[in-house]
Amino acid sequence: MQLIRSLIFQVWFFATAVFFAALVVLCAPFSYATRFSIARGWGHAMLWGGRFFCGLDYVIEGKENIPSNASVIMIKHSTVFETYAQLITFPPQTWVLKRELQWIPIFGWGLALMKPIAINRSAGRRAVTQVIELGKKRLASGIWVSIFPEGTRVAAGEKKKFGVSGAALAVEAGCLIVPVAHNAGEFWPRRGLTKKPGLIRFCIGPAIDPAGLTPKEANELVREWIENKMAEISQLHD
């Protein structure tokens, strides 16, 4: 039964992604705030669908840690959950993502209108420079920048090296870094279809001020907080 529910949720995911992306495309002449409100609507639809179809409930912890000024968000990446949960959690934002996502019909067209920082992940240092250059422009206009420092989804209980681009952007822009940890991967396996019911904890940590730090030092503080929080909220050892 849970497999059937998960399959229905998968259909819900694709259908809503196309529907809301099409709305974004239709609203291309309007402001970024208008387009983001549509993206946020998709986030609400996905959270509702996860709860209704699969029993994926959630709680957002640490909202009081969200700064008032545009900042860099660095999130643990293990599922699709965090990609839409951030939409309803943080102020208007954009994302560092692989450029190939923009090539997907309809969905990619809508994504391209959300001012993403689309990088070639094989470009190395050039990609980091692109994140810094475009990220500073987004932050200066009041748009938050979200990045998955691991660069790809990592299975629950596993770790991957954190890329430095998010921390480098924060250092160059002189803004705060907001670390986020969650245990969604324990209910939504990286390469599995069936979603297990349960409570996902989406935890926002205290903002990290990178002033006076090197990107490497700031990145290490983010990594330590996220990994320590992951160990705290994990149910794998229960």
PLY file of the C-alpha trace (Angstrom):
ply
format ascii 1.0
element vertex 238
property float x
property float y
property float z
element edge 237
property int vertex1
property int vertex2
end_header
0.00 0.00 0.00
2.81 2.44 0.84
4.37 1.73 -2.56
1.10 2.65 -4.29
0.86 5.84 -2.21
4.44 6.67 -3.15
3.70 6.16 -6.84
0.70 8.49 -6.62
2.88 11.07 -4.86
5.45 10.75 -7.66
2.73 11.54 -10.21
1.66 14.47 -8.00
5.25 15.72 -7.99
5.61 15.72 -11.78
2.13 17.10 -12.42
2.46 19.99 -9.97
6.00 20.79 -11.10
4.83 21.19 -14.69
1.68 23.09 -13.70
3.42 25.65 -11.48
6.36 26.01 -13.89
3.89 26.81 -16.66
2.34 29.47 -14.43
5.77 30.99 -13.87
6.34 31.09 -17.63
2.98 32.78 -18.16
3.92 35.34 -15.51
7.30 36.11 -17.10
6.33 39.78 -17.69
5.58 40.27 -14.01
7.95 40.86 -11.08
10.26 38.32 -9.51
8.19 38.54 -6.32
5.13 37.42 -8.28
6.98 34.52 -9.87
8.41 33.48 -6.51
4.95 33.47 -4.92
3.99 30.88 -7.56
7.07 28.81 -6.73
6.15 29.03 -3.06
2.69 27.76 -3.97
4.34 24.69 -5.47
6.23 24.19 -2.21
2.97 24.22 -0.25
1.40 21.80 -2.75
4.31 19.37 -2.39
4.28 19.49 1.40
0.55 18.83 1.38
0.98 15.97 -1.10
3.75 14.36 0.91
1.63 14.39 4.04
-1.61 13.31 2.33
-0.26 10.53 0.12
2.75 9.22 2.07
2.35 10.35 5.67
5.43 12.57 5.39
4.74 15.10 8.12
7.23 17.84 8.89
8.21 20.44 11.43
10.36 23.51 10.81
12.63 24.29 13.74
14.72 27.40 14.34
12.71 29.97 12.39
13.91 32.53 14.92
17.43 32.07 13.47
16.46 33.50 10.07
18.22 36.88 9.63
16.38 39.96 8.43
18.85 40.64 5.60
19.44 38.56 2.48
21.83 35.74 3.31
23.35 32.55 1.95
21.49 29.35 2.83
23.53 26.13 2.95
21.39 22.98 3.16
22.10 19.29 3.62
21.09 17.56 0.38
19.58 14.09 0.44
16.12 14.28 -1.18
13.78 16.46 -3.21
12.06 17.46 0.07
14.54 20.21 0.92
14.28 21.73 -2.55
10.65 22.65 -1.95
10.63 22.97 1.86
13.01 25.92 1.59
10.51 27.72 -0.63
8.00 28.08 2.17
10.60 28.61 4.90
12.84 31.43 3.69
12.26 34.84 2.05
12.37 35.09 -1.78
15.41 33.19 -2.91
17.22 31.70 -5.85
19.43 28.64 -6.13
22.81 27.45 -7.29
22.08 24.52 -9.60
23.44 22.58 -12.53
22.70 24.33 -15.80
21.21 21.20 -17.39
18.07 21.58 -15.30
17.13 24.64 -17.35
17.01 22.51 -20.50
14.00 20.49 -19.30
10.87 21.53 -21.26
8.39 23.68 -19.28
9.94 22.97 -15.87
13.34 24.25 -16.97
11.81 27.27 -18.67
10.09 28.24 -15.44
13.26 27.59 -13.47
15.26 29.84 -15.78
12.88 32.72 -14.93
13.69 32.40 -11.22
17.14 34.00 -11.60
19.08 30.82 -10.75
22.85 30.65 -10.68
23.19 27.89 -13.25
26.69 26.44 -13.30
28.69 23.90 -15.22
29.75 21.64 -12.37
32.81 20.46 -14.30
34.10 24.02 -14.68
35.97 23.96 -11.37
37.23 27.35 -10.25
35.23 29.12 -12.95
32.02 27.77 -11.42
33.01 29.15 -8.01
33.74 32.54 -9.58
30.33 32.48 -11.28
28.59 31.75 -7.98
30.38 34.69 -6.36
29.76 37.15 -9.20
26.08 36.36 -9.75
25.40 35.62 -6.09
26.56 39.10 -5.05
24.15 40.63 -7.54
21.24 38.53 -6.25
22.01 39.36 -2.62
22.38 43.07 -3.39
18.87 43.03 -4.86
17.48 41.39 -1.72
17.22 37.85 -3.11
18.60 35.12 -0.88
20.95 32.52 -2.38
20.51 28.84 -1.52
23.15 26.20 -2.18
23.59 22.51 -1.50
27.28 22.44 -0.48
27.62 18.71 -1.21
26.63 19.35 -4.81
24.53 16.22 -5.11
22.13 14.14 -3.05
23.78 12.07 -0.35
22.13 9.01 1.19
21.04 9.18 4.84
23.91 8.49 7.19
26.56 9.31 4.59
28.79 12.37 4.25
30.36 14.14 1.31
32.91 16.92 1.03
31.40 20.41 1.19
32.14 22.65 -1.77
33.46 26.10 -0.85
31.43 28.29 -3.23
28.63 29.12 -0.76
31.05 30.17 1.95
33.17 32.08 -0.57
30.10 34.00 -1.71
29.18 34.92 1.87
32.72 36.11 2.61
32.86 38.22 -0.57
29.36 39.64 -0.09
29.78 40.24 3.64
26.54 38.45 4.49
25.52 35.76 6.95
25.33 32.02 6.29
22.29 30.07 7.47
22.99 26.33 7.89
20.13 23.83 7.54
20.02 20.16 8.52
17.13 17.70 8.16
16.43 13.99 8.33
14.24 13.66 5.22
16.62 11.12 3.74
15.62 8.60 6.39
12.06 8.59 5.07
12.80 9.27 1.40
15.63 6.97 0.23
17.96 8.47 -2.36
17.43 5.69 -4.92
14.22 4.26 -3.54
10.65 4.87 -4.63
8.79 4.04 -1.43
8.53 6.87 1.08
8.20 5.86 4.73
5.72 7.81 6.87
7.20 9.84 9.70
8.11 13.28 10.99
10.76 15.17 9.04
12.68 17.71 11.12
13.86 20.66 9.03
16.28 22.48 11.34
17.59 26.01 10.80
20.78 26.76 12.69
22.07 30.03 14.14
23.41 32.31 11.41
27.18 32.18 10.96
29.01 35.47 10.44
31.99 34.88 8.13
33.56 38.27 8.86
37.29 37.84 9.42
37.22 34.23 8.24
38.54 32.61 5.11
36.00 30.76 2.93
37.55 27.49 4.09
37.15 28.42 7.77
33.53 29.58 7.29
32.75 26.43 5.32
34.12 24.28 8.12
31.88 25.99 10.69
28.86 25.29 8.47
29.88 21.68 7.94
30.40 21.10 11.67
27.00 22.51 12.59
25.16 20.55 9.90
26.87 17.25 10.64
26.45 17.62 14.41
22.76 18.43 13.96
22.33 15.52 11.58
23.76 13.18 14.22
21.41 14.68 16.81
18.18 14.29 14.82
19.00 11.02 13.05
16.81 8.04 13.85
19.18 5.55 12.23
20.81 4.78 15.56
17.53 4.44 17.50
0 1
1 2
2 3
3 4
4 5
5 6
6 7
7 8
8 9
9 10
10 11
11 12
12 13
13 14
14 15
15 16
16 17
17 18
18 19
19 20
20 21
21 22
22 23
23 24
24 25
25 26
26 27
27 28
28 29
29 30
30 31
31 32
32 33
33 34
34 35
35 36
36 37
37 38
38 39
39 40
40 41
41 42
42 43
43 44
44 45
45 46
46 47
47 48
48 49
49 50
50 51
51 52
52 53
53 54
54 55
55 56
56 57
57 58
58 59
59 60
60 61
61 62
62 63
63 64
64 65
65 66
66 67
67 68
68 69
69 70
70 71
71 72
72 73
73 74
74 75
75 76
76 77
77 78
78 79
79 80
80 81
81 82
82 83
83 84
84 85
85 86
86 87
87 88
88 89
89 90
90 91
91 92
92 93
93 94
94 95
95 96
96 97
97 98
98 99
99 100
100 101
101 102
102 103
103 104
104 105
105 106
106 107
107 108
108 109
109 110
110 111
111 112
112 113
113 114
114 115
115 116
116 117
117 118
118 119
119 120
120 121
121 122
122 123
123 124
124 125
125 126
126 127
127 128
128 129
129 130
130 131
131 132
132 133
133 134
134 135
135 136
136 137
137 138
138 139
139 140
140 141
141 142
142 143
143 144
144 145
145 146
146 147
147 148
148 149
149 150
150 151
151 152
152 153
153 154
154 155
155 156
156 157
157 158
158 159
159 160
160 161
161 162
162 163
163 164
164 165
165 166
166 167
167 168
168 169
169 170
170 171
171 172
172 173
173 174
174 175
175 176
176 177
177 178
178 179
179 180
180 181
181 182
182 183
183 184
184 185
185 186
186 187
187 188
188 189
189 190
190 191
191 192
192 193
193 194
194 195
195 196
196 197
197 198
198 199
199 200
200 201
201 202
202 203
203 204
204 205
205 206
206 207
207 208
208 209
209 210
210 211
211 212
212 213
213 214
214 215
215 216
216 217
217 218
218 219
219 220
220 221
221 222
222 223
223 224
224 225
225 226
226 227
227 228
228 229
229 230
230 231
231 232
232 233
233 234
234 235
235 236
236 237
